[in-house]
Amino acid sequence: MNRNQFSFIKTGATMLLSIVMLSGLLACGNTNSAGSATNTAGDNSSSTKSNPVTVKTAYAPFIGGIGIYALDDKKFDLDHNVDLKIGAFGATSPLMSVMTGDVDIAFTTLQSYLVSVNALIEEGSDISTLPKIVYLHNASTGADGIVADASIKSVADLKGKSVTAQYGEVTHYMLAKALATAGMTVDDVNLVDMSPGKGGAAFVAGSVDAATTFEPYLSQGTTARDGNIIISTADMKNTILDVVVVSAKNAKEKPEWLLNTLKAVEDATKYVNSDLDDAAKLTADDLQVSAEEVKAMYPTVHLYTMADNIEGMNEGGWLYTTMKDVVDFYTSIGTFKKPFDVKQLVSTDFLSK
């Protein structure tokens, strides 16, 4: 079974933008849904509740999305007078989809988001006009890691070994963070530039000593080569995470549909965390696996609660340290020309609303 079947795809994380700046599109942002929401904001009449606002999103169906599918299946969105429409990511990055209005709200990895933001800044965009992070959705807590040959027992043992990671992408960042736990850098290993899927397959085939990859390749590696998962995101808290992004216009204007969508997301998170058995049965078809497989995979992710959001996003929260670390890493390898102020990319206006 490959990761497409398990749907552990972090779609946006593998895309570097080649963008011609579309500043005019940012102003129109969420033409249809935002306009509808503006007309109904604050209106609690029965006629308003009979006409929920359509909110478009795109999400790669992996285990971190269990809350999104539970939200839709349990109709938590309709409870808050919004109708969330879930589509699949296409060739366009999540950030650009928000800017063009193809989606109203995007769930994307933090690394992908920052890479896309940097591309826009380098094209001449004012950082204050770019889409904002308004919520933390989920974190990898074991779904990603490094699987190594049986002779390699620790991160320190990777010195001089061939290790796969995709240059400039999230696995490259994860490898650097992992090596840092042993006082090492990527220069201490023989980096083999491969995508997570190809790297995992190369390790299973015996072509490399270790691979920075994801499930199911982590588990397959331990079986096929009697290998070891020497470190994973279970050991690196808040390293790989998905954030919720909306246009700068909607972050500023705080339309009712956006507030209500985030309330529905929080309701879905509470539901999954309180009744995983039921949530697994409900969302198995959405994730294209069995309910038992959903339950087995669920410990490899953490759905952030509102309390987590407040801790991470408020002044002095861990999110800003993580964002700065990602920016500094990409700057150090030359992907970014220079660092930027990450605090301008976060809106805390939606916490505890």
C-alpha positions in Angstrom: 0.0 0.0 0.0 1.5 3.4 -1.0 1.0 6.7 0.6 -1.6 7.8 -2.0 -3.7 4.9 -0.8 -3.1 5.8 2.8 -3.4 9.4 1.7 -0.6 10.7 3.8 0.2 13.4 1.2 1.2 16.8 2.4 0.2 18.2 -1.0 1.4 21.8 -0.7 4.7 20.9 0.9 6.2 19.7 -2.4 5.5 22.8 -4.4 7.7 25.8 -4.8 5.8 28.7 -6.4 6.8 30.2 -9.7 4.4 33.2 -9.3 3.7 36.2 -11.3 2.3 38.6 -8.7 -1.5 38.9 -8.8 -2.0 41.7 -6.4 -5.4 42.6 -7.9 -6.7 39.1 -7.0 -5.8 39.6 -3.3 -8.2 42.4 -3.1 -11.1 40.3 -4.4 -10.0 37.3 -2.3 -13.2 35.5 -1.5 -15.6 37.0 -4.0 -18.6 34.7 -3.6 -18.5 33.4 -0.1 -17.2 36.5 1.6 -19.8 38.6 -0.1 -22.5 36.3 1.1 -21.1 36.2 4.6 -20.9 40.0 4.7 -24.6 40.2 3.9 -25.6 37.8 6.7 -23.0 38.6 9.4 -24.7 39.2 12.7 -28.1 38.1 11.4 -29.6 35.4 13.6 -32.9 35.2 11.8 -34.4 31.8 10.8 -34.1 32.8 7.2 -30.4 33.3 7.5 -30.0 29.9 9.2 -31.9 28.2 6.3 -29.3 29.6 3.9 -25.8 28.6 5.1 -22.9 30.3 3.6 -20.8 28.1 1.2 -17.2 27.9 2.2 -14.7 26.3 -0.2 -11.6 24.4 0.9 -9.2 21.9 -0.5 -7.6 19.2 1.6 -5.4 16.2 0.9 -7.1 13.2 2.5 -4.6 12.0 5.1 -5.1 11.1 8.8 -4.6 14.7 9.9 -7.7 15.6 8.0 -10.0 13.3 10.1 -11.5 16.4 11.8 -12.3 18.1 8.5 -14.2 15.0 7.3 -15.9 14.5 10.6 -16.9 18.2 10.5 -18.6 17.6 7.1 -20.1 14.1 7.9 -21.5 15.3 11.3 -22.7 18.6 9.9 -20.9 20.7 12.4 -20.6 23.2 9.7 -24.3 23.5 9.2 -24.7 23.9 13.0 -22.8 27.1 12.6 -24.6 28.3 9.4 -21.8 27.4 7.0 -21.6 24.7 4.3 -18.0 23.5 3.9 -17.2 22.2 0.5 -14.2 20.0 0.4 -12.2 19.5 -2.8 -8.9 18.0 -3.8 -5.8 20.2 -4.2 -4.9 20.7 -7.9 -1.7 21.9 -9.4 -2.0 25.3 -7.7 -0.5 25.8 -4.2 -2.9 26.2 -1.3 -1.7 29.8 -0.8 -2.3 30.8 -4.4 -5.7 29.1 -4.3 -6.7 31.4 -1.4 -5.4 34.4 -3.3 -7.3 33.6 -6.5 -10.5 32.8 -4.6 -10.6 29.2 -5.7 -10.8 28.3 -2.1 -11.9 30.4 0.9 -9.8 28.7 3.6 -6.7 26.5 3.1 -5.2 23.9 5.3 -1.5 23.6 4.5 1.8 22.7 6.1 3.7 25.6 7.7 6.7 24.9 5.6 4.8 25.0 2.4 3.0 28.2 3.5 6.3 30.0 4.3 8.0 28.9 1.1 5.0 30.3 -0.9 5.0 33.5 1.1 8.7 34.0 0.5 8.2 33.5 -3.3 5.7 36.3 -3.2 7.9 38.6 -1.1 10.7 38.1 -3.6 8.3 38.9 -6.4 7.8 42.3 -4.7 4.7 41.7 -2.5 4.2 43.7 0.7 4.1 41.1 3.5 1.1 42.8 5.1 -1.0 42.0 2.0 -0.3 38.2 2.1 -2.7 35.5 3.4 -2.6 35.0 7.2 -2.4 32.1 9.5 -5.5 32.2 11.7 -5.5 28.8 13.3 -3.3 25.8 14.0 -5.0 22.6 12.8 -2.8 19.5 13.3 0.7 18.3 13.9 2.6 15.2 12.8 3.4 13.2 16.0 5.0 10.1 14.4 3.8 10.0 10.9 7.1 11.3 9.6 10.6 10.3 10.6 13.9 8.6 9.6 14.1 4.9 9.1 17.6 3.4 9.0 19.5 0.2 8.4 19.6 -2.3 11.3 23.3 -1.3 11.9 22.3 2.3 12.6 20.9 2.6 16.1 20.8 6.4 16.6 20.9 9.8 14.8 24.6 10.1 15.6 25.2 6.8 13.7 24.0 8.6 10.5 27.4 10.4 10.2 28.8 9.6 6.7 25.8 7.5 5.7 23.5 8.0 2.7 20.2 9.6 3.8 17.4 10.6 1.5 15.5 13.9 1.8 14.1 16.3 -0.7 16.2 19.4 -1.0 14.5 22.5 0.1 11.3 20.7 1.1 9.8 19.7 4.4 11.9 16.4 4.7 15.1 18.4 4.2 14.0 20.6 7.2 13.0 17.6 9.2 16.4 15.9 8.6 18.3 19.0 9.6 16.2 19.2 12.9 16.8 15.5 13.6 20.6 15.8 13.0 20.7 18.8 15.3 19.6 16.6 18.2 22.9 14.9 17.9 24.9 18.1 17.3 25.2 17.4 13.6 24.2 19.1 10.4 23.2 17.9 6.9 26.9 18.3 5.9 27.6 15.4 8.2 25.7 12.9 6.0 25.6 12.0 2.3 22.3 13.7 1.3 20.5 11.9 -1.5 17.9 14.2 -3.0 14.7 12.3 -3.2 11.0 12.9 -2.5 9.6 11.1 0.6 7.9 8.4 -1.4 10.8 7.7 -3.6 13.2 7.8 -0.7 11.1 5.4 1.3 11.0 3.0 -1.7 14.8 3.3 -2.2 15.4 2.4 1.4 13.1 -0.6 1.2 15.0 -1.7 -1.9 18.3 -1.4 -0.1 19.7 1.5 -2.2 20.4 3.9 0.7 21.3 3.6 4.4 18.4 5.7 5.7 15.4 7.6 4.5 13.6 10.7 5.7 10.0 9.7 4.9 6.5 9.0 6.1 4.2 6.1 6.7 3.7 3.5 5.4 7.4 3.6 4.4 8.6 3.9 7.9 6.8 0.7 9.0 7.7 -1.1 5.7 11.4 -0.2 6.3 11.4 -1.8 9.7 10.0 -5.0 8.3 11.7 -5.2 4.9 15.2 -4.5 6.2 14.9 -5.1 9.9 15.4 -1.4 10.2 15.0 1.1 13.0 12.9 4.3 13.1 15.7 6.2 14.8 13.7 9.4 15.2 10.3 10.6 14.3 8.0 13.6 14.8 6.9 11.9 18.0 10.3 13.1 19.3 10.2 16.5 17.6 7.1 18.4 18.9 5.5 20.9 16.6 8.0 20.4 13.8 5.6 19.5 11.0 2.2 21.0 11.3 -0.8 22.2 9.2 -2.1 25.7 9.6 -5.3 27.4 8.5 -4.8 30.2 6.1 -7.2 32.9 4.8 -6.7 36.0 2.7 -5.4 39.2 4.4 -8.7 40.8 3.5 -10.7 38.2 5.4 -8.3 38.1 8.3 -8.8 41.8 8.7 -12.6 42.0 8.1 -13.4 38.8 10.1 -16.5 37.9 8.2 -19.1 35.8 10.0 -18.5 32.8 7.8 -14.9 32.6 8.8 -15.6 32.8 12.6 -18.3 30.2 12.2 -16.0 27.8 10.2 -13.4 27.9 12.9 -16.0 27.2 15.5 -17.1 24.2 13.5 -13.4 23.0 13.2 -13.1 23.2 17.0 -16.4 21.2 17.4 -15.0 18.5 15.1 -11.8 18.3 17.0 -13.6 17.9 20.3 -15.7 15.2 18.7 -12.8 13.2 17.4 -10.9 13.4 20.6 -13.9 12.4 22.7 -15.2 9.5 20.5 -12.4 8.2 18.2 -14.3 4.9 17.7 -17.3 6.6 16.2 -15.1 9.2 14.3 -13.1 6.3 12.8 -16.2 4.6 11.5 -17.6 7.8 10.2 -14.5 9.0 8.3 -13.0 5.7 7.1 -14.5 6.0 3.6 -13.3 9.6 3.3 -9.8 8.5 4.2 -10.1 5.4 2.0 -9.0 3.0 4.7 -10.8 0.9 7.3 -12.0 2.2 10.7 -9.4 0.1 12.4 -6.7 1.6 10.2 -7.9 5.1 11.1 -7.6 4.3 14.8 -4.1 2.8 14.3 -3.0 5.9 12.4 -4.5 8.5 14.6 -1.8 8.5 17.3 0.6 9.7 14.5 -1.1 13.1 14.5 -2.4 15.6 17.0 -5.4 17.8 16.4 -4.8 21.2 17.9 -7.5 22.5 20.3 -8.4 26.1 20.9 -6.2 25.8 24.1 -3.3 24.7 21.9 -3.9 27.6 19.6 -3.9 30.1 22.4 -0.6 28.6 23.8 1.0 28.6 20.4 -0.2 31.8 18.8 -0.4 34.4 21.6 2.5 36.7 22.3 5.5 34.6 23.1 3.9 31.5 21.8 5.9 28.6 20.3 4.6 29.2 16.8 6.8 32.2 16.2 9.9 30.3 17.3 9.0 27.5 14.9 8.3 29.9 12.0 11.6 31.8 12.6 13.4 28.5 12.7 11.9 27.4 9.3 12.7 30.8 7.8 16.3 30.7 9.1 16.8 27.2 7.8 15.6 28.0 4.3 17.7 31.2 4.3 20.8 29.2 5.3 20.4 26.8 2.3 19.8 29.7 -0.1 16.1 29.0 -0.8 15.2 32.4 0.8 17.3 35.4 0.0 16.8 36.9 3.4 14.6 36.4 6.5 11.3 38.3 7.1 9.1 39.2 10.1 7.0 36.1 10.7 4.7 37.9 13.2 3.1 39.9 10.4 1.8 36.6 9.0 -0.3 35.6 12.0 -3.7 36.9 13.1 -4.7 36.1 16.7 -8.1 37.8 16.4 -9.9 34.4 16.1 -8.8 32.8 19.3 -11.4 32.1 22.0 -14.1 33.8 19.9 
